[in-house]
Structures are given as C-alpha cells and as structure tokens.
Amino acid sequence: MDFYSQIFKRKSFHLFKDTETLSEQDISKLNGFIKSVIPMDSSIKTEITIVPESETSCKRGAEYCILFYSEIRGEYLRNIGYIGQQIDLYLASQNIGALWYGIGKPKEMQINGLDYVIMIAIAKMPENKFRKDMFKSKRKPLEEIWVGETLGVGEIARFAPSACNTQPWITENTGEELIIYRYKKPGKRGIMPADKVSYYNRIDVGIYLFMLEVCLCHEGYTWERTLYEDKADDSIEKVKIARYQYKRFPEFQ
C-alpha cells in the first residue's frame, strides 16, 4: 500500500464524534492487513487482537480497540511502535480514525504468555474528518530534531505521532548515513507520569523509524539499517538507537 500518502491524511482522534459503523468487511480487511505487517525484530513474539472499546478502560467514543501484546525482551517497545505505525497509516487509508492510547487497560493483560503493551482506539469516520493540512499540526521546528541535510525526508517524517507530542528523537545526517537518537529533553514530559516517560518514548521511536523509512523510500533512497540496544535509564539525555547508511536510486539523482 502507499503509506506515504497516508502520512498527510492521518490524525489522532482524541475524541470520536459523528462516527460510522465498522462493517464485518472492514474488520476482516483490517485483520488481513495486521497479518501482513513487518516487524522490526521478527524474533520477538507478538499478538494483536481487536476488541470492543467496552472491553477496555478507553472512553473516547471508539467502536473498537486494537490491542498489542508482546514478549518482554529486547527492544520490544520499539518493535511494537514500528508495527503499530504500519497499522495506523493503513487505518487512515480506510477512513478509520485512530488514537494511540497509552493509558488504557484491557480486560486481559496477558494472552498466550504475552504481555499487554499498548492499544490503538479506532472508529469509522467520515472522510472530511481527517487531516486537510498536515503542516498546520503542532510539531517541533525541524532544526530542533534534525541536523544536516534533510533529503526531503526530515520535513515529513517529523509528523510521526508520539506520546503527548513529545517527539523524543533527533536525526543527524553525516552525508552518508543518518544517526537516530532517542532524546529526552530535561524536564519535558507533557502530562505523562514520570515513571512512564521512557516506556512511551521507546514506542515513539519505533513509530518514527517506520515513518522515516517510508519517507526515505519515497525520496528514492535505499539503506542499510543498524539497530542498537537502548538500555539507558532516564538520566541519559541522548541515546543512539539506529543508523541508516543511505544511497539514492540512480533514476532519482
């Protein structure tokens, strides 16, 4: 599917109003797409289920919630963010509104030995409720989160969703590679509980890395990706999480 075009359309629905009903076909197609998503780390076991919102603590007017479960090991949070953002963009393509809902709890905190991580609340929405001008969205200035040439990538990838819109990343372009850091600005955490900042920020960087890759592909770049373990505690301001050695397709040069 064309993920790139959906970046401009998607939005976070903090409340669902004037909703339509998701059909059996909508749910069937969504389940089919979920089976096709590509994980960042395929060795980490995950499971994704769709349940009525009433079976969770979410009270945002959604019809259903997509629940993400995972083994608790390695970079499982980053992996869930990477997987979930594929689903988020797919939902926009189907006129299904979405909200990454971090504080929600499902009835089942474990399934098949896997632990609950996060949910996305969803509801069918009229197309005119989606974003019309992405560039009016509130985001950090590009110069705050990107160093060096932007490649036509940084301008768009920065619209990745994040918990409390914290955008906890910095990308540095050396001219041959992109170095991505998880960045925690001292004292800045929005309304997140202090003990949950690093948890949600690790999901956020997975979301961002998928958006970054979509934008690199759209601009004609291939890359070799190296991922790094993120074992830093909350006292560390800047942690290297990934490196992309990039080249441009000849036809784009």
Steps between C-alpha positions, in 0.01 A plus 500: 500500500601864461596588856649835402175660384330402826751698706330815372151370583537329838420678824458408863132495596506589868120472504291310248185688395258453209632149453379240253487125559786272404365220282597134517692559178690790660604279791588210270721723285663648809578155638645407162723805501612435858623158389714667231687752715879480511658506846825674575614190690330182382654298784276675755163327532200732469124469477246760389128474576195717434242537778202731563599819681267392783746219580767758584529805724497730194209747502564705187196400296685240293328187374796265538851493639799326344702339780873431468662220701865400500777306659677729744852481367744688280363811333141381524360850548676633190377194310138566601528864394637395160223245449227726630585790273449281195151428631439867584569606140292214362208612716515849349484348151171332599345810662540341841594755763767398750652601831810352658362468855779447748312516828234246407470155654333192348317230693772253406847621598654179368412266214687186400788592728541846345462826694281794408698800367268768356178549303371697203136611530312504168169605344373544144497871417371716213788583267462873564600445864857410407788741473479753220828687555763301689732798516263678739561226756702596805851356480848599610693718252699279263831649616427369851479137392712477182866588443642523147340462158137392529485306168134594463444246778528693825227745407241220480629236744477753783120465489522156660261476795645475850379484860392849610659624176844483663681395179783333692749465215785676325635406156852595393598477132875455454475507121519122468283379782221603732559452872181493706491566873233466760504841663356598835501873558561561871180590681274449196247216516159657431234341720666158505571345841872527568540124527344446155705746294767257382235231437297712260804668347636160398172426321516846341841441343368181338216706352749759378734246342219358289398849387864579422533190283179579311634848423845371398337257259276773354803723437681221315744379764612150586664433833671255728361520851688434821304492825647553845386384840344768715584415858544857621313619807304823525806699605651468150395783271605362158522131404602367157236255377554457124722573203394512135774492235316637199541521123272646240357303210676612177172613341447745790843661470 
